[in-house]
């Protein structure tokens, strides 16, 4: 997997020291310096793993700069064989929504390289989507191990890939049905996670109302988690950008607009930033969390560009506050994104409860790829202004 980019990186590192270097480029350079191969991203220590966190960051890098091409392509070339089979512990029968996400980078890589194995791998991921188990309402299970559950995270993992694959490769006769299915995923999870008391969306919903973490009346989890809603907002803007039909775009834009009407009520008054547990602003132990803020700012700026949202001055102010609150430059000259929640979920082997105490005690670290990717995209949107 090693790529010989030393000369290029040295030149770019020098450029990054100048005032003209855009943040999107500097973050890419910093991450490559920290992780000499993409298999080191997310603390994997050189292990090839088909992982949504790696895929997310690599897509952002490739979107930001052509200098990341060899770095990104090396990872995908190593993990996908000539027949399009995906390695790194990928297993279709697990029906994990997370495993669709890394496939998004393949569209651009296929365009740039023409490697047929990338197209074959995309076909296999689309096959997984077609076979994914669903709730009685038609929503994709988050994973096979989480039956009848829809998590907000899952909308980002599946729908942007599903939409772009449909646009590019699905027959004209099938396109309309796929687009309708994609929109149905968004409306189903919105309808069933929406909290009438706060106007926010709860982290997840169990269609069976049987999981120990859910309200037996509604099936909803206990709280609105910042990053979960961040995933959902990013999924909305990324899919809206792809959908060709105005009716479908309008339906999703209306959801996005409703979210951004409510979000300011839950921001920290001093910084304008949002909390780890979104529906408990200012509560003891709660903290301003970087990944959800990067996601909210990115989706806000992109939503404005797409004509779905307004408030450009406020969005620009939020972008600057995000940098002031979470972004620092170390003595080594590398950019850091601080105060990132490493992971949070529900149920599983750890019996995660989803209560307030659980969310605020999950590990916090710097430079989590779930924040780095959205930070790069937010910077790209800001730099386009």
C-alpha positions as CSV (number, residue, x, y, z in Angstrom):
1,X,0.0,0.0,0.0
2,X,2.9,2.4,0.4
3,X,3.0,5.4,-1.9
4,X,6.0,7.5,-2.7
5,X,4.7,11.0,-2.1
6,X,7.5,12.5,0.0
7,X,8.4,15.2,-2.4
8,X,4.8,16.3,-3.0
9,X,4.0,16.3,0.7
10,X,7.1,18.4,1.5
11,X,6.1,21.0,-1.1
12,X,2.5,21.1,0.2
13,X,3.6,21.3,3.8
14,X,5.6,24.3,2.9
15,X,2.7,25.8,1.1
16,X,0.5,25.1,4.1
17,X,2.6,27.4,6.2
18,X,1.6,30.3,4.0
19,X,-1.5,32.4,4.6
20,X,-2.9,31.4,1.2
21,X,-3.1,27.7,2.0
22,X,-6.8,26.7,2.3
23,X,-7.8,24.9,5.4
24,X,-9.2,22.0,3.4
25,X,-5.7,21.3,2.0
26,X,-3.9,21.8,5.3
27,X,-6.2,19.2,7.0
28,X,-5.5,16.7,4.2
29,X,-1.8,17.3,4.6
30,X,-2.0,17.0,8.4
31,X,-3.8,13.7,8.2
32,X,-1.4,12.1,5.7
33,X,1.5,13.2,7.9
34,X,-0.2,11.6,10.9
35,X,-1.2,8.4,9.0
36,X,1.5,7.5,6.5
37,X,-0.9,5.0,4.9
38,X,-4.7,5.1,5.0
39,X,-4.7,1.8,6.9
40,X,-3.5,3.8,9.9
41,X,-6.6,6.1,10.0
42,X,-8.8,5.6,13.0
43,X,-6.1,3.9,15.0
44,X,-6.1,0.7,12.9
45,X,-2.3,0.5,13.0
46,X,-1.8,-0.6,9.4
47,X,-4.6,-3.2,9.3
48,X,-6.8,-3.2,6.2
49,X,-10.4,-3.0,7.4
50,X,-13.5,-2.1,5.3
51,X,-14.5,0.6,7.7
52,X,-16.9,3.5,7.3
53,X,-14.6,5.9,9.2
54,X,-11.7,5.3,6.8
55,X,-14.0,5.5,3.8
56,X,-15.5,8.8,5.0
57,X,-12.2,10.5,5.5
58,X,-10.7,9.2,2.2
59,X,-13.7,10.5,0.3
60,X,-13.3,13.9,1.9
61,X,-9.5,13.9,1.1
62,X,-10.2,13.1,-2.5
63,X,-12.9,15.7,-2.7
64,X,-10.5,18.3,-1.4
65,X,-7.3,17.7,-3.3
66,X,-5.9,15.7,-6.2
67,X,-2.7,15.3,-4.1
68,X,-4.5,12.7,-2.0
69,X,-5.3,10.5,-5.1
70,X,-2.5,8.0,-4.7
71,X,-3.0,7.8,-1.0
72,X,-6.7,7.1,-1.4
73,X,-6.4,4.8,-4.4
74,X,-3.7,2.7,-2.7
75,X,-6.1,1.8,0.1
76,X,-9.0,0.8,-2.2
77,X,-6.7,-1.0,-4.6
78,X,-5.4,-3.1,-1.7
79,X,-8.7,-4.0,-0.2
80,X,-10.6,-4.8,-3.4
81,X,-9.5,-7.7,-5.6
82,X,-9.7,-7.9,-9.4
83,X,-13.1,-9.5,-9.3
84,X,-14.5,-6.7,-7.2
85,X,-14.6,-8.7,-4.0
86,X,-14.2,-6.5,-0.9
87,X,-11.8,-7.6,1.8
88,X,-11.0,-6.2,5.2
89,X,-13.7,-8.3,6.9
90,X,-16.5,-7.1,4.7
91,X,-19.4,-9.7,4.8
92,X,-22.6,-8.9,2.9
93,X,-24.6,-11.3,5.1
94,X,-24.0,-9.0,8.1
95,X,-26.2,-6.5,6.3
96,X,-24.4,-3.6,8.0
97,X,-25.4,-0.2,6.8
98,X,-21.9,1.0,7.8
99,X,-20.4,-1.1,5.1
100,X,-22.1,0.8,2.3
101,X,-20.5,4.1,3.2
102,X,-16.9,3.4,2.1
103,X,-18.3,2.6,-1.4
104,X,-19.0,6.3,-2.0
105,X,-15.4,7.0,-2.8
106,X,-15.5,4.4,-5.6
107,X,-17.5,6.5,-7.9
108,X,-14.8,9.1,-8.3
109,X,-12.0,6.6,-8.2
110,X,-13.7,4.6,-11.0
111,X,-14.0,7.8,-13.0
112,X,-10.3,8.6,-12.4
113,X,-8.8,5.2,-12.9
114,X,-11.2,3.2,-15.0
115,X,-10.5,0.1,-12.8
116,X,-13.3,-2.3,-13.5
117,X,-12.9,-3.9,-10.1
118,X,-14.2,-0.6,-8.6
119,X,-17.4,-0.8,-10.6
120,X,-17.8,-4.5,-9.7
121,X,-17.4,-3.6,-6.0
122,X,-20.1,-1.0,-6.3
123,X,-22.4,-3.5,-7.9
124,X,-21.8,-5.8,-4.9
125,X,-22.7,-3.0,-2.4
126,X,-25.8,-2.3,-4.4
127,X,-26.7,-6.0,-4.1
128,X,-26.4,-5.7,-0.4
129,X,-28.8,-2.7,-0.4
130,X,-31.3,-4.7,-2.4
131,X,-31.2,-7.5,0.1
132,X,-31.1,-5.5,3.3
133,X,-33.7,-6.6,5.9
134,X,-36.4,-4.0,6.6
135,X,-38.8,-3.0,9.3
136,X,-42.5,-3.5,8.6
137,X,-42.6,0.2,7.6
138,X,-40.0,-0.4,4.9
139,X,-37.0,1.1,6.6
140,X,-33.6,-0.6,6.4
141,X,-32.4,-2.2,9.6
142,X,-29.2,-0.5,10.8
143,X,-27.5,-3.9,10.9
144,X,-28.6,-7.6,11.0
145,X,-27.6,-7.6,14.7
146,X,-29.9,-4.7,15.4
147,X,-33.3,-6.1,14.1
148,X,-36.1,-3.7,13.4
149,X,-34.0,-0.7,14.4
150,X,-33.3,2.4,12.4
151,X,-30.6,4.7,13.6
152,X,-30.1,8.2,12.2
153,X,-26.5,7.3,11.4
154,X,-27.7,4.7,8.9
155,X,-29.2,7.2,6.6
156,X,-25.8,8.7,5.8
157,X,-24.2,5.2,5.5
158,X,-26.6,4.0,2.8
159,X,-28.7,6.7,1.1
160,X,-26.0,8.9,-0.6
161,X,-24.4,5.7,-2.2
162,X,-27.9,4.4,-3.1
163,X,-28.8,7.6,-4.8
164,X,-25.6,8.0,-6.8
165,X,-25.6,4.4,-7.9
166,X,-29.2,4.8,-9.0
167,X,-28.3,8.0,-10.9
168,X,-25.4,6.4,-12.7
169,X,-26.1,2.7,-13.2
170,X,-29.7,1.7,-12.6
171,X,-32.1,1.3,-15.6
172,X,-34.4,4.1,-16.4
173,X,-37.4,1.9,-15.5
174,X,-36.0,1.3,-12.0
175,X,-34.8,4.8,-11.2
176,X,-38.1,6.3,-10.0
177,X,-38.8,3.4,-7.6
178,X,-35.3,3.7,-6.1
179,X,-35.6,7.4,-5.6
180,X,-39.0,6.9,-3.9
181,X,-37.4,4.3,-1.7
182,X,-34.6,6.6,-0.7
183,X,-37.0,9.4,0.2
184,X,-39.1,6.8,2.2
185,X,-36.1,6.0,4.3
186,X,-35.7,9.6,5.3
187,X,-39.4,10.2,6.0
188,X,-39.8,7.0,7.9
189,X,-37.0,7.6,10.3
190,X,-38.0,11.3,10.7
191,X,-41.5,10.5,11.5
192,X,-40.5,7.9,14.1
193,X,-37.6,9.6,15.8
194,X,-39.1,13.1,15.9
195,X,-39.6,14.3,19.5
196,X,-42.6,16.6,19.8
197,X,-41.3,18.1,23.1
198,X,-38.0,19.3,21.6
199,X,-38.5,19.3,17.9
200,X,-35.3,17.3,17.6
201,X,-34.7,13.8,16.3
202,X,-33.8,11.0,18.8
203,X,-30.8,8.9,18.0
204,X,-32.8,5.8,17.0
205,X,-36.1,4.0,16.8
206,X,-37.0,0.3,17.4
207,X,-40.0,-0.6,15.2
208,X,-40.8,-3.5,17.5
209,X,-40.8,-1.3,20.6
210,X,-39.0,-4.2,22.4
211,X,-35.4,-3.0,23.0
212,X,-34.5,-2.2,26.5
213,X,-33.2,1.2,25.5
214,X,-36.4,2.4,23.9
215,X,-39.6,4.0,25.1
216,X,-42.2,1.2,24.9
217,X,-44.8,3.6,23.7
218,X,-42.9,5.2,20.9
219,X,-39.9,2.9,20.3
220,X,-37.6,5.9,20.5
221,X,-34.3,6.0,22.2
222,X,-33.9,8.3,25.2
223,X,-32.0,11.3,23.7
224,X,-31.1,13.4,20.7
225,X,-27.4,12.6,20.2
226,X,-25.5,15.4,18.4
227,X,-23.6,13.3,15.9
228,X,-26.6,11.1,15.0
229,X,-28.5,14.2,13.9
230,X,-25.3,15.4,12.2
231,X,-25.2,12.2,10.1
232,X,-28.8,12.7,9.1
233,X,-28.3,16.3,8.1
234,X,-25.2,15.4,5.9
235,X,-27.2,12.6,4.3
236,X,-30.0,15.0,3.5
237,X,-27.8,17.6,1.7
238,X,-25.7,14.9,-0.1
239,X,-28.8,13.2,-1.4
240,X,-30.6,16.4,-2.3
241,X,-27.6,17.3,-4.5
242,X,-28.0,14.0,-6.4
243,X,-31.8,13.6,-6.8
244,X,-33.0,14.8,-10.2
245,X,-36.7,15.3,-9.3
246,X,-37.9,18.5,-7.8
247,X,-40.7,16.9,-5.9
248,X,-38.3,14.5,-4.1
249,X,-35.8,17.3,-3.5
250,X,-38.5,19.5,-2.0
251,X,-39.7,16.9,0.4
252,X,-36.2,16.3,1.8
253,X,-35.5,20.1,1.8
254,X,-38.5,20.7,4.0
255,X,-37.2,18.2,6.5
256,X,-33.8,19.9,6.5
257,X,-35.3,23.4,6.9
258,X,-37.3,22.2,9.9
259,X,-34.2,20.9,11.6
260,X,-32.3,24.1,11.1
261,X,-35.2,26.1,12.5
262,X,-35.0,24.1,15.7
263,X,-31.2,23.7,16.0
264,X,-30.4,27.3,17.2
265,X,-32.5,26.8,20.3
266,X,-30.1,24.1,21.5
267,X,-26.8,25.8,20.8
268,X,-24.5,27.2,23.5
269,X,-25.3,30.9,23.7
270,X,-21.7,32.0,24.1
271,X,-20.2,30.1,21.1
272,X,-23.2,29.1,19.0
273,X,-21.9,25.5,19.1
274,X,-23.8,22.3,19.9
275,X,-23.5,19.7,22.7
276,X,-22.8,16.0,22.8
277,X,-26.3,15.4,24.2
278,X,-28.1,17.8,22.0
279,X,-31.4,18.0,23.9
280,X,-29.6,18.8,27.2
281,X,-27.7,22.0,26.6
282,X,-25.8,23.3,29.5
283,X,-26.5,20.2,31.7
284,X,-23.7,19.3,34.1
285,X,-21.2,17.0,32.3
286,X,-22.4,17.8,28.8
287,X,-19.8,19.3,26.5
288,X,-19.4,20.9,23.1
289,X,-18.6,18.1,20.7
290,X,-16.6,18.6,17.6
291,X,-17.8,16.0,15.1
292,X,-21.5,17.0,15.3
293,X,-20.6,20.7,14.9
294,X,-18.5,20.0,11.8
295,X,-21.4,18.0,10.4
296,X,-24.0,20.7,11.2
297,X,-21.8,23.5,9.7
298,X,-21.0,21.5,6.6
299,X,-24.7,20.7,6.0
300,X,-25.7,24.3,6.7
301,X,-23.2,25.7,4.2
302,X,-24.0,23.1,1.6
303,X,-27.8,23.5,2.1
304,X,-27.4,27.2,1.5
305,X,-25.5,26.5,-1.7
306,X,-28.2,24.1,-2.9
307,X,-30.9,26.7,-2.2
308,X,-32.5,24.7,0.6
309,X,-31.4,26.9,3.6
310,X,-30.8,30.5,4.4
311,X,-28.8,32.5,7.0
312,X,-25.5,32.7,5.2
313,X,-24.0,35.2,7.7
314,X,-25.0,33.0,10.6
315,X,-23.6,30.0,8.9
316,X,-20.3,31.7,8.2
317,X,-20.2,32.8,11.9
318,X,-20.8,29.2,12.9
319,X,-18.0,28.1,10.7
320,X,-15.6,30.5,12.4
321,X,-16.8,29.6,15.8
322,X,-16.2,25.9,15.0
323,X,-12.6,26.7,14.1
324,X,-12.2,28.8,17.3
325,X,-13.7,26.2,19.5
326,X,-12.3,23.0,18.2
327,X,-9.4,23.5,15.8
328,X,-5.8,24.1,16.9
329,X,-2.3,23.8,15.3
330,X,0.3,21.8,17.1
331,X,4.0,22.5,17.5
332,X,4.5,20.1,14.6
333,X,2.5,22.4,12.4
334,X,-0.3,19.9,12.0
335,X,-4.0,20.9,12.3
336,X,-5.9,19.1,15.1
337,X,-9.7,18.8,15.6
338,X,-10.3,18.4,19.3
339,X,-13.2,17.2,21.6
340,X,-14.4,14.4,19.3
341,X,-16.6,11.7,20.8
342,X,-15.0,8.5,19.6
343,X,-18.1,6.3,19.4
344,X,-21.6,6.0,20.7
345,X,-24.3,3.5,20.0
346,X,-27.2,1.5,21.5
347,X,-27.5,-2.0,22.7
348,X,-24.9,-4.4,21.3
349,X,-22.4,-6.4,23.3
350,X,-21.9,-3.6,25.7
351,X,-25.7,-3.2,26.4
352,X,-25.4,0.5,25.7
353,X,-28.4,2.2,27.4
354,X,-28.4,5.5,25.5
355,X,-29.1,7.5,28.7
356,X,-27.5,10.8,29.5
357,X,-24.7,9.3,31.6
358,X,-23.8,6.9,28.9
359,X,-23.3,9.6,26.2
360,X,-21.2,12.0,28.3
361,X,-18.8,9.2,29.4
362,X,-17.9,7.8,26.0
363,X,-14.2,8.4,25.2
364,X,-13.2,11.8,23.8
365,X,-10.2,12.2,21.5
366,X,-8.7,14.4,18.8
367,X,-8.7,13.9,15.0
368,X,-11.4,11.4,14.9
369,X,-12.1,10.7,11.2
370,X,-15.9,11.2,11.8
371,X,-15.0,14.8,12.5
372,X,-12.0,15.2,10.1
373,X,-14.1,14.3,7.0
374,X,-16.9,16.8,7.8
375,X,-14.3,19.5,8.7
376,X,-12.8,19.1,5.3
377,X,-16.2,19.4,3.6
378,X,-17.2,22.4,5.7
379,X,-13.9,24.1,4.7
380,X,-14.5,23.3,1.1
381,X,-18.0,24.8,1.2
382,X,-16.7,27.9,3.0
383,X,-13.8,28.2,0.5
384,X,-16.3,28.1,-2.4
385,X,-18.1,31.3,-1.1
